[in-house]
Amino acid sequence: MSTARAERLVNLVLALLSTRQYLTAERIRGIVPGYGDAASDDAYFRMFERDKTELRELGIPLETGRNSAFDAIEGYRIARRDYELGEIDLAPDEAAAVALASRLWDSPELTGQAHGALVKLRAAGLEVDDQAPTVEPRVRAEPAFGPLLAAVQNGQAVRFEYRRSGSPERIMRTLEPWGVVSWRARWYVVGHDRDRGATRCFRLSRVTGQVRPVGKPGAVHRPEGVNLLKLVSVTGESEPSPVTAARLWVADGRAAGVRRRGTVVGRFAVDGEEGDLVEIGLYYPESAADWIAAQGPDVVVLEPDVLAKTVQDRLEAVVARQGSGR
């Protein structure tokens, strides 16, 4: 299933769960993100019929009915009483596993779309349950997560730029992906590296730029008996790397969080603007890229180059998303 279709199905479920009224097909088309892209009425109704069939095959109880005797067209809804699970008793270790999963399965992109669907429901005069359940099956991950997962599902090779640990150099790699797995709070793609002629694991946080499909879908097949998690656990880092001393330029009066973590050792000018020179010790410099990039122009990484490049990758990804309207 494509990522776009999966998101559309999730939005449809959320919309039908969030109202006690029956929604007609036409109203669903205007409310649920994804249906507005249909090229024609016939294309939309074919899409909607496929989605209804998919939901029923997944065991989701889709009801049809009318809100009153005066309604000429039937609508759809999902009854909460039939959808929700009954009371479940979990052992402590089972509860811990569920809590861990709930932390992983989170997506700001999908949350935004779901919120938009609820706003449209309220604007249409429908009664919306403010305690709607969370049904967001996308993982908060690196930008490469979605394209790589789609390539795995499509059985298609991909090309991407990759930056090796401890080096700012970017190398183009061609991979036949077998799967995407999480290990030690990091995401990896595992597959056959055509450039090396061997099995390789790539950390998603080091994939830069766009992931581009190569060749025909269905050409890549995961070998029998391959344990992806075991491959990652053998090749992934198992011990913390030594502390790296990073040197940052920090604008005057800004980035208090960065200042608290480091030590001001002097003054420095970037593009003619004076600021503080801050030294900070970091384990895994790449892991600091997110919160440093979040400071925007108030913080500039001077050393090491690998951290500067990683922060630059994060900022370029934000600019690219804004340019695409996401």
ABEGO torsion letter per residue (X at the ends): XBAAAAAAAAAAAAAAAABABBBBAAAAAAABBGAAABABAAAAAAAAAAAAAAAAAAGBBBBBEBABAABABBBBBBBAAAABBBBBBBBAAAAAAAAAAAAABBBAAAAAAAAAAAAAAAAAGBBBBAABBBBBABBBBBAAAAAAAAAAAAGBBBBBBBBBBGBABBBBBBBBBAEBBBBGGBBBBBEBBAAAGBBBBBBAAABBEBBBBBEBBGABBBBBGBBAAAAAAAABBABBBBBBBBBBBBBBGBGAAAAAABBBAEBBBBGGBBBBBBBBBBBGAAAAAAAAAAAEAABBBAOBAAAAAAAAAAAAAAAAAAAAGX
